[in-house]
Amino acid sequence: SEKLLKLAASVPRESLVAPGTCFGKFTKSQKFRLSVTALDFLAPYAKYKVWVKPGSEQSFLYGNHVLKSGLGRITESTAQYQGVVVYSMADVPLVSAWASPGLRGSAGWATLPHLPFTPQGFGVAAKSTQECRKVDPLAIVVFHQADVGEYVRNEDTLT
């Protein structure tokens, strides 16, 4: 934000690495790992989305993967190993849903794309949309990468 940038201007250059929000860190193998602090910036531009059922939301927020039994909806044509933003179905307002060709749930219902949803985290799709329809309920469909529960779990190390 502009306020943060103005405050950073008063810090000596030798002491300042970079003002702003940390999007992630590089691992020792030189791969970039996204942090949960990037979620608010990435979520509006996400092409692939997953909604979890309220019963599985807490499990995801504790750092577990999303199982097929906890999958509420998934964006149509999501490929395997594609990055996805995870939303909670509890945020869906109680209005009639219109069928949208891009969004399809397990019962074929779709949601309005312009309604406000709160992102819960992000991960990687373990299965494609087509595979999700025929896997057993205990199969992992989304690998956990980051979630908003990390703010509480890693409070002292998040920057």
C-alpha positions in Angstrom: 0.0 0.0 0.0 1.0 3.6 -0.3 1.2 4.0 3.4 3.7 1.2 3.7 5.8 2.6 0.9 5.9 6.0 2.6 7.0 4.4 5.9 9.6 2.4 4.1 11.1 5.6 2.6 12.3 6.6 6.1 14.3 3.3 6.6 18.0 3.3 5.4 18.6 1.5 2.1 21.1 -0.9 3.7 18.4 -2.1 6.2 15.6 -2.5 3.7 15.2 -5.5 1.5 11.9 -4.8 -0.2 8.7 -3.0 0.9 5.4 -4.8 0.2 3.8 -8.2 0.6 5.8 -11.4 0.6 4.4 -13.7 -2.2 6.6 -16.7 -1.3 10.1 -18.0 -0.9 12.5 -20.0 -2.9 13.4 -23.5 -1.6 16.9 -24.9 -1.5 16.2 -26.7 -4.8 15.4 -23.3 -6.3 11.7 -23.9 -6.6 9.3 -21.1 -5.6 6.8 -21.9 -2.9 3.8 -19.6 -2.6 2.9 -18.2 0.8 -0.6 -17.7 2.1 0.1 -13.9 2.1 -0.3 -14.0 -1.7 -3.8 -15.4 -1.6 -5.7 -12.1 -1.6 -3.7 -11.0 -4.7 -4.0 -14.2 -6.7 -7.6 -15.2 -5.9 -9.4 -12.6 -8.1 -7.4 -13.9 -11.1 -7.7 -17.6 -10.5 -8.9 -19.5 -13.6 -9.4 -22.8 -11.7 -11.4 -22.9 -8.4 -12.5 -25.6 -6.0 -15.2 -25.3 -3.3 -15.0 -27.5 -0.3 -18.0 -28.6 1.8 -18.4 -27.1 5.3 -17.5 -30.4 7.0 -14.1 -30.6 5.2 -13.2 -26.9 5.5 -11.8 -27.2 8.9 -9.6 -30.2 7.8 -8.2 -28.1 5.0 -7.6 -25.2 7.3 -5.5 -27.5 9.5 -3.2 -28.3 6.6 -4.8 -31.5 5.2 -5.5 -32.3 1.5 -9.0 -32.2 0.1 -10.7 -35.6 -0.4 -13.4 -36.3 -2.9 -15.9 -36.7 -0.1 -15.2 -33.0 0.9 -15.3 -31.7 -2.7 -18.3 -29.5 -3.3 -17.7 -28.0 -6.7 -14.8 -27.7 -9.1 -14.3 -25.5 -12.2 -15.0 -27.4 -15.4 -11.9 -28.5 -17.4 -9.4 -28.3 -14.5 -6.4 -30.3 -15.5 -4.4 -32.6 -13.2 -1.6 -30.8 -11.3 -3.1 -27.4 -12.1 -3.0 -24.7 -9.4 -6.4 -24.0 -7.8 -7.8 -21.5 -5.3 -9.9 -23.2 -2.6 -13.1 -21.6 -1.5 -15.7 -22.6 1.2 -19.2 -23.5 0.2 -20.4 -21.9 3.4 -19.9 -18.5 1.7 -22.4 -19.2 -1.0 -25.4 -17.0 -0.5 -28.8 -18.7 -0.4 -30.1 -17.6 -3.9 -31.1 -19.7 -6.8 -28.1 -20.7 -8.9 -27.9 -20.2 -12.6 -26.3 -22.9 -14.8 -23.0 -21.6 -16.0 -21.0 -23.6 -18.5 -17.7 -23.0 -16.7 -18.7 -24.1 -13.2 -20.2 -27.5 -12.4 -20.8 -29.2 -9.1 -21.3 -32.8 -8.2 -25.1 -32.5 -8.8 -24.7 -30.4 -11.9 -25.5 -27.1 -10.1 -23.5 -24.0 -10.8 -23.0 -20.8 -8.9 -23.0 -17.2 -10.0 -19.4 -16.2 -10.8 -19.8 -12.6 -9.6 -20.9 -13.4 -6.1 -18.4 -12.7 -3.3 -16.5 -15.7 -2.0 -13.8 -15.7 0.6 -10.7 -17.7 -0.5 -9.6 -20.2 2.1 -6.3 -21.2 0.5 -4.7 -22.7 -2.6 -3.3 -26.0 -3.7 -2.7 -28.2 -6.7 -5.4 -30.4 -8.3 -4.5 -34.0 -7.8 -7.1 -35.2 -10.3 -8.7 -33.6 -13.3 -12.4 -32.7 -13.3 -13.2 -35.8 -15.4 -11.2 -38.1 -13.0 -12.9 -36.5 -9.9 -16.3 -37.7 -11.1 -15.3 -41.4 -11.0 -12.8 -41.7 -8.1 -13.7 -43.2 -4.7 -14.7 -40.8 -1.9 -11.4 -41.2 0.0 -9.2 -40.2 -2.9 -7.2 -37.0 -2.7 -8.5 -34.5 -5.2 -6.5 -31.3 -4.1 -3.1 -31.3 -2.6 -2.8 -28.7 0.1 -0.3 -25.9 -0.5 -1.4 -23.0 1.7 -4.4 -21.9 3.7 -5.5 -19.0 5.9 -5.0 -21.1 9.0 -1.3 -20.6 8.5 -1.7 -17.1 9.9 -2.4 -18.8 13.3 -0.1 -21.8 13.0 3.0 -19.9 11.7 2.4 -16.6 13.3 6.0 -15.9 14.3 7.6 -17.0 11.0 5.2 -15.4 8.4 6.6 -12.1 7.1 
